[in-house]
Each structure stands twice: as C-alpha cells, then as structure tokens.
Amino acid sequence: MGWCRRSSKLISDAFRCYHSSKISVPRKPPIQETASRTDLHPFSLRPNSTGSNISGGRRRSPFLDGAKRFYYVDRNQVQHFKPRGYKKWLDNPRNTFTIIAVGSGIVITVYFGNLETVPYTKRTHFVLLSQSLERELGDSEFKKLKAQYRGKILPPLHPESIRVQRISHEIIDGLQRGLTKEEVWSDIRYSTETVTFPNEARGHDTIRGSSDSVDDGKWDKDEEIFDDRWVEQSRRKGREKGMESQTSHLEGLKWEIIVVDDPMINAFCVPGGKIVVFTGLLDRFRADAEVATVIAHEVGHVVARHSAEQVSKNLWLTILQLILYQFFMPDVVNTMSHLLLRLPFSRRMEMEADYIGLLLLASAGYDPRVAPQVYEKLGKVAGDSVFQDYLATHPSAKKRSQFLSQAKVMEEAFDIYREVQSGRGVEGFL
C-alpha cells in the first residue's frame, strides 16, 4: 500500500513538471516579430510607439539613426562616408563618359559652326560674335565718338571733308568690284550728328602720334622678324579645299565718314562701315594716293572682321589664363600670354589688312607702289624700334614696307591697277 502511494506521487510530479515546462516558454507574439523586422529601417518606429524607439531600455532618435545611410562599412569593419551630390553621380564611369562626350560635342559644334574664311588670304578664323551684334557695337562706338569730338567734326562741305569723301567713295567702289557677289550698299554719306569712343576702343589704329620725331638709326633686316609665308600657304590650302570667302557681313552696310579736326595722325574704320579720319593725317599726307592707302588698310580690317575675331580670341585667352593661374603666378601668365599669343595674332591681322588694302587701293585706281612708301613714312613719324615686331601690335613700318613691296600681292595689285587704268577693271579678286 505504501508502495502504491509513492508511485502515484512520482507520476503526479512528473506530469506537473512536464506541464510547467511547456508553459514557461511562451511563443513570441507575431506583432513583436513584425516590429523587430521594421527596426531594420533607420527611420522605422515600433507599432504602438509614441514618437521614439525603445530598444533594450534605450530611447533612440530616428534623425540620428538616419545618418547611417551616409556611410558604409567595408570588409575590414572601417566606416566610410558615401559620396553625395555630383561626386556620387560621377562615381559611375558611364556618367563621366556622358559628360565628356556631350561637352566635347558642344565645344566642337560651337567651334566649327563659327569658322569663317577671310577674303584673299583664305585664312580660317574663329568668330563667335554674330554679325548683327558686331554691327550694333560699331554703331554704338561711332555715336560715342561723335559725342566726344563734338565741335571738332568738320562740316560736310569743308574742302577736307569733300576730299576724304571722294577718296573713300573710290575705295568702297573698288571693294564692290572685288567681291564675287554684288552687294547693295546705300550711298556713302558724311555724318554730321554729334556723338564718342572711349579711348580704349577706337578700332584698328593705323598710327598714333603728333610729333615729327624720326628714327634715323640703321636698320638691319636680320634684326626683325616678319614672316608672310603663311599667306601663300593659306591661299594654297584654300584653293585646294575650294573655300569661299566670308563676305555676308558686308551686306547692307551704311557707310559713313567724318573728319575730325585734331592733330592726331590717325584714321580707323569701325565695324558697320564707319570711317573716321583726323586732320593730322591729312596734313602729313597731302597726296590722295597716300590717304587712300591708309583708308584702304582700315577698310581691310572691316572686310576681314578683325574686330570680331579679336573679341572671340580674347574670350578663349581669358579662359586659358584662368586655368594657368592655378599653376603659375598671374604676372607670369599675363606677360607670356601677351607676348606669345595676343601680339603675334595682332601683327598677323595687320599684315592681312595690308594685303587686302593694297588690292582695294589698286581697284580704286591708285598706284599700289605708293603703299610701301606710306608705311615707311608712318614709321618715321612714329619712330620705329627694332623691338616693335616683338612688343607692338603693329609690325615695324620699315619691315612692313619691305615685305609689301616684294610680296606676290604687289604683282596682283599692279595687274589690277593696269586693268583699271585701261578702263576694264578686275572683279572678284577677293
């Protein structure tokens, strides 16, 4: 009997232990399991929470936890900040290639879309300035010029004004014959409106000076460098490629002329066909052929769009200088860019205007052989220097005169002159 009571007690204890062990390990509620999964997102909140996360008895801010998105852990358990903004976008090689391809395409399109061929020399130059904007700038500068010299502009019936008008009209007629396409221009008129040029922008000056100083020093051809071989090379390439001269900017020009009573020995022509002559030049050069040489040279700058080319070139040079500033001192960059880039281009444009002007002079009926003498005379007035070919925008007058008299363009100009004197004339030489 005692054994039976002990056996029943053991069975009862075993059953009670088994039952208590099942109840002591309750299952985790499904909602808690779901909540723990949502904790994987840095900004997630537990269900039934009241504005802050509670994990392990610690309050957590969703804003601080969001910072985890901006760094990553490598295999060595080192944290690195993730690139943000454009740097993150550039991490993709495909995006970098797209930027380079699109940028290069834009630059190439802009460059080749604005290339023009200069008449006669067939040189290709980059001109970013539109023809309409160039003409507007020229008109604006001409108005400012007339305002500056108010009271000094000679009246239209003054003998010197009549003389300049006649010479200019002959040069413009010669230009008309030189173009392959006939242009319709209004009659050349003498402007009497009052209006100037700031001193820093006066077109292409032929020569500035009011003194009679003459440089009597000896000149050696080896002391200066003035190479015109590029002209023949450019013309040959132009003929081989069949390049046509750009003359559309001359369409519809309203040529105007003023004579300013000032001792400055100077003359220039601004874009848009505005010719300005100072009486100092007329007093120094009494022959019409001499004055015609200077005016034809200045008109040559307009034909070749040198002002617009200079503006475009200055833009690219400025960008280049900004890049070089990162590696060299600004003074060094400015000096070298001026000597190696700006001045050589300016002297090349002066030579180009000399050649075009010489053809215009012959087409107007003036003997082109007088041109070298005019440039040499200008050099005596201004005082030439052996360094002028290196440090000035204009080549030295003596070297300029020598090359112009020996260049092939002189032969072409003299042939045109003989045809004009015989009453036939030559057309389409530009």
C-alpha positions, 0 to 999 in steps of 0.5 A, spaced: 500 500 500 505 504 501 508 502 495 502 504 491 502 511 494 509 513 492 508 511 485 502 515 484 506 521 487 512 520 482 507 520 476 503 526 479 510 530 479 512 528 473 506 530 469 506 537 473 513 538 471 512 536 464 506 541 464 510 547 467 515 546 462 511 547 456 508 553 459 514 557 461 516 558 454 511 562 451 511 563 443 513 570 441 507 574 439 507 575 431 506 583 432 513 583 436 516 579 430 513 584 425 516 590 429 523 587 430 523 586 422 521 594 421 527 596 426 531 594 420 529 601 417 533 607 420 527 611 420 522 605 422 518 606 429 515 600 433 507 599 432 504 602 438 510 607 439 509 614 441 514 618 437 521 614 439 524 607 439 525 603 445 530 598 444 533 594 450 531 600 455 534 605 450 530 611 447 533 612 440 532 618 435 530 616 428 534 623 425 540 620 428 539 613 426 538 616 419 545 618 418 547 611 417 545 611 410 551 616 409 556 611 410 558 604 409 562 599 412 567 595 408 570 588 409 575 590 414 569 593 419 572 601 417 566 606 416 566 610 410 562 616 408 558 615 401 559 620 396 553 625 395 551 630 390 555 630 383 561 626 386 556 620 387 553 621 380 560 621 377 562 615 381 559 611 375 564 611 369 558 611 364 556 618 367 563 621 366 563 618 359 556 622 358 559 628 360 565 628 356 562 626 350 556 631 350 561 637 352 566 635 347 560 635 342 558 642 344 565 645 344 566 642 337 559 644 334 560 651 337 567 651 334 566 649 327 559 652 326 563 659 327 569 658 322 569 663 317 574 664 311 577 671 310 577 674 303 584 673 299 588 670 304 583 664 305 585 664 312 580 660 317 578 664 323 574 663 329 568 668 330 563 667 335 560 674 335 554 674 330 554 679 325 548 683 327 551 684 334 558 686 331 554 691 327 550 694 333 557 695 337 560 699 331 554 703 331 554 704 338 562 706 338 561 711 332 555 715 336 560 715 342 565 718 338 561 723 335 559 725 342 566 726 344 569 730 338 563 734 338 565 741 335 571 738 332 567 734 326 568 738 320 562 740 316 560 736 310 562 741 305 569 743 308 574 742 302 577 736 307 571 733 308 569 733 300 576 730 299 576 724 304 569 723 301 571 722 294 577 718 296 573 713 300 567 713 295 573 710 290 575 705 295 568 702 297 567 702 289 573 698 288 571 693 294 564 692 290 568 690 284 572 685 288 567 681 291 564 675 287 557 677 289 554 684 288 552 687 294 547 693 295 550 698 299 546 705 300 550 711 298 556 713 302 554 719 306 558 724 311 555 724 318 554 730 321 550 728 328 554 729 334 556 723 338 564 718 342 569 712 343 572 711 349 579 711 348 580 704 349 576 702 343 577 706 337 578 700 332 584 698 328 589 704 329 593 705 323 598 710 327 598 714 333 602 720 334 603 728 333 610 729 333 615 729 327 620 725 331 624 720 326 628 714 327 634 715 323 638 709 326 640 703 321 636 698 320 638 691 319 633 686 316 636 680 320 634 684 326 626 683 325 622 678 324 616 678 319 614 672 316 608 672 310 609 665 308 603 663 311 599 667 306 601 663 300 600 657 304 593 659 306 591 661 299 594 654 297 590 650 302 584 654 300 584 653 293 585 646 294 579 645 299 575 650 294 573 655 300 569 661 299 570 667 302 566 670 308 563 676 305 555 676 308 557 681 313 558 686 308 551 686 306 547 692 307 552 696 310 551 704 311 557 707 310 559 713 313 565 718 314 567 724 318 573 728 319 575 730 325 579 736 326 585 734 331 592 733 330 592 726 331 595 722 325 590 717 325 584 714 321 580 707 323 574 704 320 569 701 325 565 695 324 558 697 320 562 701 315 564 707 319 570 711 317 573 716 321 579 720 319 583 726 323 586 732 320 593 730 322 593 725 317 591 729 312 596 734 313 602 729 313 599 726 307 597 731 302 597 726 296 590 722 295 594 716 293 597 716 300 590 717 304 587 712 300 592 707 302 591 708 309 583 708 308 584 702 304 588 698 310 582 700 315 577 698 310 581 691 310 580 690 317 572 691 316 572 686 310 576 681 314 572 682 321 578 683 325 574 686 330 570 680 331 575 675 331 579 679 336 573 679 341 572 671 340 580 670 341 580 674 347 574 670 350 578 663 349 585 667 352 581 669 358 579 662 359 586 659 358 589 664 363 584 662 368 586 655 368 594 657 368 593 661 374 592 655 378 599 653 376 603 659 375 603 666 378 598 671 374 604 676 372 607 670 369 601 668 365 599 675 363 606 677 360 607 670 356 600 670 354 601 677 351 607 676 348 606 669 345 599 669 343 595 676 343 601 680 339 603 675 334 595 674 332 595 682 332 601 683 327 598 677 323 591 681 322 595 687 320 599 684 315 592 681 312 589 688 312 595 690 308 594 685 303 587 686 302 588 694 302 593 694 297 588 690 292 582 695 294 587 701 293 589 698 286 581 697 284 580 704 286 585 706 281 591 708 285 598 706 284 599 700 289 607 702 289 605 708 293 603 703 299 610 701 301 612 708 301 606 710 306 608 705 311 615 707 311 613 714 312 608 712 318 614 709 321 618 715 321 613 719 324 612 714 329 619 712 330 620 705 329 624 700 334 627 694 332 623 691 338 616 693 335 615 686 331 616 683 338 612 688 343 607 692 338 601 690 335 603 693 329 609 690 325 615 695 324 613 700 318 620 699 315 619 691 315 612 692 313 614 696 307 619 691 305 615 685 305 609 689 301 613 691 296 616 684 294 610 680 296 606 676 290 600 681 292 604 687 289 604 683 282 596 682 283 595 689 285 599 692 279 595 687 274 589 690 277 591 697 277 593 696 269 586 693 268 583 699 271 587 704 268 585 701 261 578 702 263 576 694 264 577 693 271 578 686 275 572 683 279 572 678 284 579 678 286 577 677 293 
